């Protein structure tokens, strides 16, 4: 019997809440009278949301990696509070932040534990009635970043040997700092123009954050499908940029003649060997025939 009564009360409460929500969500007209006596009518629609909808009703997220993070009260709440000379209070999740009564809230020495939904509530009075206006923002504390001067890791030389007609990949790698993926980029330029906008060249890029050091590298890979004679006359420039600085390195392609040199060397070597064989054969053919001599006992040969 007790269980039955409890179920009936719960069903009645649910029905009551549903009816209240439906009645509040109906469109209504409201009247406003100015001090001058002029009267205005407003069309007002009220929507009621459940507690689980709170995440979708924030005034945008704050994503920051600074040591101290400022959370401003949403502008509509701030405007209402200034108009009616209201008072601010702040909540972190469902917990009141005592002694916080400014229009913005500072989170000092921000850590992951500080991530939550922060709600700014303005309490104001109109016609001797008390009202509350509120707005929320979700805080995300990002990893601390250390931005350093951009360093060119590759290329390490000013010249690159390559055979005409072959394909080649050129790496442009820069180091930007620790957790420094923001604005860390590289790209190849050819004779002052972006390589990725030129025919015959393809550029791809990758961001690499080492674990656990969090060192941040960015690499642009320029692929030349077939090296032409004109490529040996061009200047290839690796350009890198970071949060504060930029850097660059210039590379030239040189025709790799090492294979041709090896062939020439081998040919010359074979020719020398053949020439030596001919000389030896000729020397043996012109040498006079000397029969062996017998020496008598006690005489010299």
DAHU-V171508 format. One record per residue. N is the residue number from 1. RES is the residue in three letters. PHI is phi in whole degrees, -180 to 180 (* if undefined). Layout:
N RES PHI
N RES PHI
//
This chain:
1 UNK *
2 UNK -63
3 UNK -62
4 UNK -65
5 UNK -65
6 UNK -61
7 UNK -64
8 UNK -64
9 UNK -66
10 UNK -65
11 UNK -65
12 UNK -66
13 UNK -64
14 UNK -63
15 UNK -63
16 UNK -63
17 UNK -64
18 UNK -63
19 UNK -65
20 UNK -64
21 UNK -62
22 UNK -65
23 UNK -69
24 UNK -71
25 UNK -79
26 UNK -72
27 UNK -72
28 UNK -131
29 UNK -108
30 UNK -124
31 UNK -110
32 UNK -129
33 UNK -112
34 UNK -74
35 UNK -56
36 UNK -76
37 UNK 100
38 UNK -71
39 UNK -114
40 UNK -128
41 UNK -113
42 UNK -120
43 UNK -91
44 UNK -124
45 UNK -117
46 UNK -109
47 UNK -117
48 UNK -110
49 UNK -116
50 UNK -81
51 UNK -62
52 UNK -72
53 UNK -87
54 UNK -58
55 UNK -60
56 UNK -87
57 UNK -109
58 UNK -82
59 UNK -91
60 UNK 86
61 UNK -93
62 UNK -112
63 UNK -118
64 UNK -149
65 UNK -114
66 UNK -68
67 UNK -69
68 UNK -117
69 UNK -116
70 UNK -98
71 UNK -112
72 UNK -79
73 UNK -67
74 UNK -53
75 UNK -56
76 UNK -60
77 UNK -69
78 UNK -62
79 UNK -64
80 UNK -62
81 UNK -66
82 UNK -71
83 UNK -64
84 UNK -105
85 UNK 53
86 UNK -87
87 UNK -119
88 UNK -95
89 UNK -138
90 UNK -128
91 UNK -126
92 UNK -107
93 UNK 66
94 UNK -105
95 UNK -103
96 UNK -69
97 UNK -95
98 UNK -66
99 UNK 63
100 UNK -111
101 UNK -130
102 UNK -102
103 UNK -76
104 UNK -138
105 UNK -118
106 UNK -97
107 UNK -106
108 UNK -90
109 UNK 50
110 UNK -61
111 UNK -133
112 UNK -60
113 UNK -66
114 UNK -84
115 UNK -68
116 UNK -178
117 UNK -94
118 UNK -104
119 UNK -116
120 UNK -100
121 UNK -118
122 UNK -108
123 UNK -104
124 UNK -139
125 UNK -121
126 UNK -145
127 UNK 53
128 UNK 64
129 UNK -115
130 UNK -94
131 UNK -131
132 UNK -123
133 UNK -121
134 UNK -138
135 UNK -154
136 UNK -125
137 UNK -138
138 UNK -97
139 UNK -102
140 UNK -118
141 UNK -92
142 UNK -85
143 UNK -66
144 UNK -68
145 UNK -112
146 UNK -118
147 UNK -93
148 UNK -113
149 UNK -63
150 UNK -66
151 UNK -115
152 UNK -82
153 UNK -91
154 UNK -147
155 UNK -78
156 UNK -102
157 UNK -123
158 UNK -93
159 UNK -133
160 UNK -131
161 UNK -79
162 UNK -157
163 UNK -88
164 UNK -62
165 UNK 92
166 UNK -90
167 UNK -102
168 UNK -153
169 UNK -117
170 UNK -111
171 UNK -99
172 UNK -120
173 UNK -118
174 UNK -128
175 UNK -111
176 UNK -113
177 UNK 139
178 UNK -106
179 UNK 51
180 UNK -108
181 UNK -70
182 UNK -65
183 UNK 65
184 UNK -87
185 UNK -147
186 UNK -140
187 UNK -161
188 UNK -99
189 UNK -123
190 UNK -124
191 UNK 51
192 UNK 84
193 UNK -125
194 UNK -61
195 UNK -65
196 UNK -70
197 UNK -99
198 UNK -111
199 UNK -71
200 UNK 90
201 UNK -129
202 UNK -128
203 UNK -122
204 UNK -125
205 UNK -140
206 UNK -141
207 UNK -106
208 UNK -127
209 UNK -113
210 UNK -69
211 UNK -117
212 UNK -97
213 UNK -68
214 UNK 66
215 UNK -66
216 UNK -109
217 UNK -125
218 UNK -130
219 UNK -127
220 UNK -110
221 UNK -109
222 UNK -98
223 UNK -107
224 UNK -108
225 UNK -64
226 UNK -147
227 UNK -71
228 UNK -104
229 UNK -63
230 UNK -67
231 UNK -64
232 UNK -73
233 UNK -102
234 UNK -96
235 UNK -106
236 UNK -100
237 UNK -116
238 UNK -91
239 UNK -112
240 UNK -123
241 UNK -137
242 UNK -126
243 UNK -70
244 UNK -117
245 UNK -127
246 UNK -130
247 UNK -157
248 UNK -154
249 UNK -145
250 UNK -107
251 UNK -131
252 UNK -120
253 UNK -93
254 UNK -122
255 UNK -67
256 UNK -82
257 UNK -102
258 UNK -63
259 UNK -66
260 UNK -63
261 UNK -62
262 UNK -63
263 UNK -62
264 UNK -62
265 UNK -62
266 UNK -65
267 UNK -63
268 UNK -63
269 UNK -62
270 UNK -63
271 UNK -63
272 UNK -64
273 UNK -64
274 UNK -63
275 UNK -63
276 UNK -63
277 UNK -65
278 UNK -65
279 UNK -62
280 UNK -63
281 UNK -64
282 UNK -66
283 UNK -63
284 UNK -70
285 UNK -75
286 UNK -98
287 UNK -73
288 UNK -64
289 UNK -81
290 UNK -118
291 UNK -70
292 UNK -67
293 UNK -105
294 UNK -98
295 UNK -113
296 UNK -74
297 UNK -66
298 UNK 92
299 UNK -120
300 UNK -94
301 UNK -93
//
